Amino acid sequence: MEVATPSSLSGTASAAELTPAPASAGTAAQAAIPATAQASAATAAPPAEPVHSSTEQGQTPLDESFAEQTHAEWVRETRRQAWQDTKWDVQLRSYYLDREKYDDSESEAWALGGSIGLKTGYFRERFAMGATAYTSQRLHGPDDKDGTLLLQPGQHGYTVLGELYGEFLINPKTRLSFGRRGIDTPYINRNDSRMTPNTFEAITVQGLYGGEGKGEWRVGGGYFDEIKERNSDEFVSMATDAGAPLGVERGVYALGANYKLGEFSIGAINYYSDDIINIFYTEGKYGATLSDNSKLTFAVQYTDQGATGDQLLRGADFNSDAWGAKADLSFGNALFTTAYTSASGDTNMQAPWSGYPGYTSVQVEDFNRNGEDAWMLRASYAFKSVPGLSLYGLYVDGSDPVSPTEYSRKKWTSTCNGPLPKACSRA
């Protein structure tokens, strides 16, 4: 049984807005509460339409990778003046989690924290800078119930400068970034489902091309040297974080692209770490409008993982793969989902630098063990009268894995999220 009560407040304001009036606050947290509501310092934004998604917290679909904005937002940002367009972002988060695991161990903590960050506009329309500091402090946490990932091991609070980066605008559609920052792709992402996100020390190039009625290309690539995990204040080698022996330090090269035209999208991305692991991921989606208020969307995914080079991760060769399929039916404010995944190979599937992107991966279990098949039923409802308020329930059934010491698992969850002092979750 798990009870999680995350809450979050965030505000965003430009440098020009900060002088005449304080930044206002609306409810938002990228992962502590999936729903987002923002207000500028001068004018509140109109109520947002309900946004339906069956993607679990901490996951990033391929068609939402590389660029965090729409094409129009991307173009507008490149034209702003640096100081006038400096943006500040302040988030306040509180999260209480009480969990009893399958092995009867318990973890419990209540934390208070958040983040404060800024990003400048582009100096001479070419260079911008950004920085974000994060903190999570203990309000409650029994020493014998460690492991919530809200605090550091030992139930200790922490503060860290998680982002400090520079960004060059190569052209209005292409950006070069270097330093420490968050990024989102299927197997390297923020995994922002606790108090603070993963961030990475990396150099990346990202592009957003086409759009505006034409086919849209999202492309990205780069080298990731180190990672700061969600509940850590230190950056460590990507190889170390993956589980390589002490002293083995390797980074990860990533390259991928996604093409989207209307309701159709397809893409692929590859992650290569020398002597550690190679991960290939591909995903496709297609949506069909059934009526004015209903839509059916199909999605498929496939992952292949294997040892590389001197096989330093485990000291031996390994290979595993997984595939999945998902169907979403939206009807008015309701969304109904069914999904199936299957994992096979020499070992369990791995996701050392992100949340696992499998369609049946949920809050407590990823259902990605070797030989495990899983299916999921999920229903959610977004309240149009209360922007950001939604609830969902799901059931996942997993089969016995290959390992003779592990057994099948089942999970049900009911959750409500919204712009309230507390959101509720039960698993």
Long-range contacts (C-beta under 8 A, 24 or more apart in sequence): 1-98, 1-99, 1-100, 1-426, 1-427, 2-97, 2-98, 2-99, 2-100, 2-363, 2-364, 2-425, 2-426, 2-427, 3-96, 3-97, 3-98, 3-99, 3-424, 3-425, 3-426, 4-95, 4-96, 4-97, 4-98, 4-99, 4-363, 4-425, 5-94, 5-95, 5-96, 5-97, 5-422, 5-423, 5-424, 5-425, 6-32, 6-33, 6-93, 6-94, 6-95, 6-96, 6-423, 6-425, 7-32, 7-33, 7-93, 7-94, 7-95, 7-420, 7-421, 7-422, 7-423, 8-32, 8-33, 8-91, 8-92, 8-93, 8-94, 8-114, 9-91, 9-92, 9-93, 9-114, 10-38, 10-89, 10-90, 10-91, 10-92, 11-38, 11-39, 11-41, 11-89, 11-90, 12-38, 12-40, 12-87, 12-88, 12-89, 12-90, 13-40, 13-41, 13-87, 13-88, 14-84, 14-85, 14-86, 14-87, 14-88, 15-83, 15-84, 15-85, 15-86, 15-87, 15-88, 16-84, 17-41, 17-42, 18-88, 23-88, 23-90, 25-90, 25-92, 26-419, 27-388, 27-418, 27-419, 27-420, 28-91, 29-91, 29-93, 29-192, 30-190, 30-192, 30-197, 31-57, 31-58, 31-190, 31-191, 31-192, 31-193, 31-194, 31-197, 32-93, 32-95, 32-192, 32-193, 32-194, 32-195, 33-388, 33-417, 33-418, 33-419, 33-423, 34-390, 34-417, 35-387, 35-388, 35-389, 35-390, 35-417, 35-418, 35-419, 36-388, 37-387, 37-388, 37-419, 47-384, 47-387, 48-387, 48-388, 49-384, 50-333, 50-382, 50-383, 50-384, 50-390, 51-382, 52-328, 52-330, 52-335, 52-380, 52-382, 53-335, 54-326, 54-328, 54-335, 54-337, 54-339, 54-359, 54-378, 54-380, 56-355, 56-361, 56-362, 56-363, 57-192, 57-193, 57-355, 57-363, 58-189, 58-190, 58-191, 58-192, 58-193, 58-354, 58-355, 59-186, 59-189, 59-354, 59-355, 59-356, 59-357, 59-361, 60-184, 60-185, 60-186, 60-189, 60-190, 60-354, 60-355, 60-357, 61-186, 61-283, 61-285, 61-357, 62-185, 62-186, 62-256, 62-258, 62-265, 62-267, 62-268, 62-269, 62-281, 62-282, 62-283, 63-218, 63-258, 63-260, 63-265, 63-267, 63-283, 63-285, 64-184, 65-184, 65-185, 65-186, 65-218, 65-220, 65-256, 65-258, 65-267, 65-269, 66-184, 66-185, 66-206, 66-207, 66-208, 66-218, 66-219, 66-220, 66-256, 66-258, 67-206, 67-208, 67-218, 68-184, 69-208, 70-211, 71-208, 71-210, 71-211, 71-212, 71-216, 72-211, 72-212, 74-173, 74-208, 75-172, 77-121, 78-122, 78-125, 78-169, 78-172, 79-125, 80-121, 80-122, 81-121, 82-120, 82-121, 82-122, 82-123, 82-124, 82-128, 83-120, 83-121, 84-121, 85-120, 85-121, 86-118, 86-119, 86-120, 86-121, 87-118, 87-119, 88-116, 88-117, 88-118, 89-115, 89-116, 89-117, 89-118, 89-119, 89-132, 90-114, 90-115, 90-116, 91-115, 91-116, 93-136, 93-195, 94-139, 95-150, 95-194, 95-195, 96-140, 97-148, 97-150, 99-148, 99-364, 99-427, 101-364, 102-409, 105-147, 106-145, 107-145, 107-146, 107-147, 107-148, 108-140, 108-141, 108-142, 108-145, 108-148, 109-138, 109-140, 109-141, 109-145, 109-146, 109-148, 109-150, 109-151, 109-155, 110-138, 110-139, 110-140, 110-141, 110-150, 111-136, 111-137, 111-138, 111-139, 111-141, 111-150, 111-151, 111-157, 111-195, 112-136, 112-137, 112-139, 113-137, 113-157, 113-195, 113-196, 115-162, 115-196, 117-163, 122-169, 125-169, 126-168, 126-169, 127-166, 127-167, 127-168, 127-169, 128-166, 128-167, 128-169, 129-165, 129-166, 129-167, 130-163, 130-164, 130-165, 130-167, 130-181, 131-161, 131-163, 131-164, 131-165, 132-161, 132-162, 132-163, 132-181, 132-182, 132-199, 133-159, 133-160, 133-161, 133-162, 134-159, 134-160, 134-162, 134-195, 134-196, 134-197, 135-159, 135-160, 135-196, 136-195, 136-196, 136-231, 148-194, 149-194, 149-230, 149-231, 150-194, 150-195, 150-231, 151-195, 151-231, 152-231, 152-232, 152-233, 153-231, 158-231, 158-232, 158-233, 159-233, 160-196, 160-228, 160-232, 160-233, 160-234, 162-196, 162-197, 162-199, 162-228, 163-199, 170-205, 173-207, 173-208, 173-209, 174-205, 174-206, 174-207, 175-205, 175-206, 175-207, 176-203, 176-204, 176-205, 177-202, 177-203, 177-204, 177-205, 177-206, 177-222, 178-202, 178-203, 178-204, 180-228, 180-235, 185-220, 185-254, 185-256, 185-269, 185-354, 186-269, 186-281, 186-283, 186-354, 186-357, 187-269, 187-271, 187-279, 187-281, 187-351, 187-353, 187-354, 187-357, 188-224, 188-252, 188-254, 188-271, 188-353, 188-354, 189-353, 189-354, 189-355, 191-230, 191-354, 191-355, 192-230, 193-230, 193-355, 193-363, 194-230, 194-231, 195-230, 195-231, 196-230, 196-231, 197-230, 198-227, 198-228, 198-229, 198-230, 198-353, 198-354, 199-227, 199-228, 200-224, 200-225, 200-226, 200-227, 200-228, 200-353, 201-225, 201-226, 201-227, 201-235, 214-261, 215-259, 215-260, 215-261, 216-259, 216-260, 216-261, 217-257, 217-258, 217-259, 218-257, 218-258, 218-260, 218-267, 219-256, 219-257, 219-258, 220-254, 220-255, 220-256, 220-257, 221-253, 221-254, 221-255, 221-256, 222-253, 222-254, 223-251, 223-252, 223-253, 223-254, 224-251, 224-252, 224-253, 224-254, 224-353, 225-251, 226-251, 227-353, 238-273, 238-276, 238-352, 238-353, 239-273, 239-275, 239-276, 239-312, 239-313, 241-352, 241-353, 242-273, 242-276, 242-277, 242-313, 242-350, 242-352, 242-353, 243-313, 243-314, 243-352, 244-276, 244-312, 244-313, 245-312, 248-275, 248-276, 248-312, 250-274, 250-275, 250-276, 250-312, 252-276, 252-353, 256-281, 263-287, 263-288, 263-289, 263-297, 272-308, 273-308, 274-308, 274-309, 275-308, 275-309, 275-310, 275-311, 275-312, 275-313, 276-307, 276-308, 276-309, 276-312, 276-313, 277-305, 277-306, 277-307, 277-308, 277-313, 277-350, 278-305, 278-306, 278-307, 278-308, 279-303, 279-304, 279-305, 279-350, 280-304, 280-305, 281-357, 293-331, 293-332, 294-329, 294-330, 294-331, 294-332, 295-328, 295-329, 295-330, 296-327, 296-328, 296-329, 296-330, 297-327, 297-328, 297-329, 297-330, 298-325, 298-326, 298-327, 299-325, 299-326, 299-327, 299-328, 299-359, 300-324, 300-325, 300-326, 301-325, 301-326, 301-357, 301-358, 301-359, 303-349, 303-357, 305-345, 305-349, 305-350, 314-347, 317-346, 318-345, 318-346, 318-347, 319-345, 319-346, 320-344, 320-345, 320-346, 320-347, 320-348, 320-349, 320-350, 320-370, 321-345, 322-349, 322-358, 322-368, 324-358, 324-359, 324-360, 325-359, 326-359, 333-381, 333-382, 333-383, 333-384, 334-379, 334-380, 334-381, 335-378, 335-379, 335-380, 335-381, 335-382, 336-378, 336-379, 337-376, 337-377, 337-378, 337-379, 337-380, 337-394, 338-375, 338-376, 338-377, 338-378, 339-375, 339-376, 339-378, 340-373, 340-374, 340-375, 340-376, 341-367, 341-368, 341-373, 341-374, 341-375, 342-372, 342-373, 342-374, 343-367, 343-368, 343-369, 343-370, 343-371, 343-372, 343-373, 344-370, 344-371, 345-370, 346-370, 348-401, 360-396, 360-398, 362-394, 362-396, 362-411, 362-413, 363-413, 363-425, 363-427, 364-411, 364-413, 364-427, 365-396, 365-398, 365-409, 365-411, 367-396, 367-398, 367-409, 369-398, 369-401, 369-402, 369-403, 369-406, 370-401, 370-402, 370-403, 371-399, 371-400, 371-401, 371-402, 371-403, 372-398, 372-399, 372-400, 372-401, 373-398, 373-399, 374-398, 374-399, 383-418, 386-418, 386-419, 387-419, 388-417, 388-418, 388-419, 389-416, 389-417, 389-418, 389-419, 389-420, 390-416, 390-417, 390-418, 391-415, 391-416, 391-417
